[in-house]
Amino acid sequence: MKDEIKQNGKVLLSSGEGVSVPMIFNNLSGKNFSGRQYREYLETVRREFGVSAGTIELYRDGVLIETATIPEI
C-alpha cells in the first residue's frame, strides 16, 4: 500500500506504512488543528515541504481518496 499527498500533480509526501501520510493530510486540511495552532502548523509545513495555498489530494495506491484546500494565511 502506498499513500501520497499531491499538490499540482507533484508528490509532496509518500509512504507505504499506512498511517503517517493520511494523518499529515488531516493536519494540512485542518481536521486535526484549528485557529492559531493550525496557522502555525501551516507556516512550518510550508517552509519544510513546499506546500502552498490551494488544493491538495490524498492518494492510496494511485486512487484519489480525498481532496482538501489549504487556505492563504
C-alpha positions as CSV (number, residue, x, y, z in Angstrom):
1,M,0.0,0.0,0.0
2,K,1.3,3.4,-0.9
3,D,-0.1,6.7,0.3
4,E,0.7,10.0,-1.3
5,I,-0.1,13.7,-0.8
6,K,0.0,15.6,-4.1
7,Q,-0.3,19.3,-5.0
8,N,-0.4,20.5,-8.6
9,G,0.5,17.0,-9.7
10,K,3.6,16.9,-7.7
11,V,4.1,14.3,-4.9
12,L,4.8,16.2,-1.6
13,L,4.9,13.2,0.7
14,S,4.8,9.4,0.2
15,S,4.9,6.4,2.4
16,G,3.9,2.7,2.4
17,E,3.3,2.3,6.1
18,G,-0.4,3.4,6.0
19,V,-0.6,5.8,8.9
20,S,1.5,9.0,8.7
21,V,0.5,10.3,5.3
22,P,-3.2,10.2,6.0
23,M,-2.6,11.8,9.4
24,I,-0.5,14.6,7.8
25,F,-3.2,15.1,5.2
26,N,-5.7,15.6,8.0
27,N,-3.3,18.1,9.7
28,L,-2.9,20.0,6.4
29,S,-6.7,20.1,5.8
30,G,-7.4,21.5,9.3
31,K,-9.2,18.4,10.6
32,N,-6.7,17.9,13.5
33,F,-5.9,21.6,14.3
34,S,-7.8,24.9,14.2
35,G,-7.2,28.6,14.8
36,R,-3.7,29.7,15.8
37,Q,-2.3,26.2,16.1
38,Y,-3.4,25.4,12.5
39,R,-1.8,28.6,11.2
40,E,1.4,27.9,13.0
41,Y,1.4,24.3,11.7
42,L,0.9,25.5,8.1
43,E,3.7,28.0,8.3
44,T,6.1,25.3,9.4
45,V,5.0,22.8,6.8
46,R,5.1,25.4,4.0
47,R,8.8,26.1,4.8
48,E,9.8,22.4,5.2
49,F,7.7,20.7,2.5
50,G,7.0,23.4,0.0
51,V,3.2,23.2,0.5
52,S,1.3,26.2,-0.7
53,A,-2.2,27.5,-0.5
54,G,-4.6,25.6,-2.8
55,T,-5.8,22.1,-3.4
56,I,-4.1,19.0,-2.0
57,E,-5.0,15.4,-2.8
58,L,-4.6,12.2,-0.9
59,Y,-4.0,9.1,-3.0
60,R,-3.8,5.4,-1.9
61,D,-2.3,3.1,-4.4
62,G,-2.8,5.6,-7.2
63,V,-6.5,6.2,-6.4
64,L,-7.8,9.6,-5.3
65,I,-9.2,9.2,-1.8
66,E,-9.8,12.8,-0.7
67,T,-9.2,16.5,-1.6
68,A,-8.8,19.5,0.7
69,T,-8.0,23.1,0.3
70,I,-5.1,24.8,2.2
71,P,-6.1,28.5,2.8
72,E,-3.9,31.5,2.4
73,I,-2.6,32.6,5.8
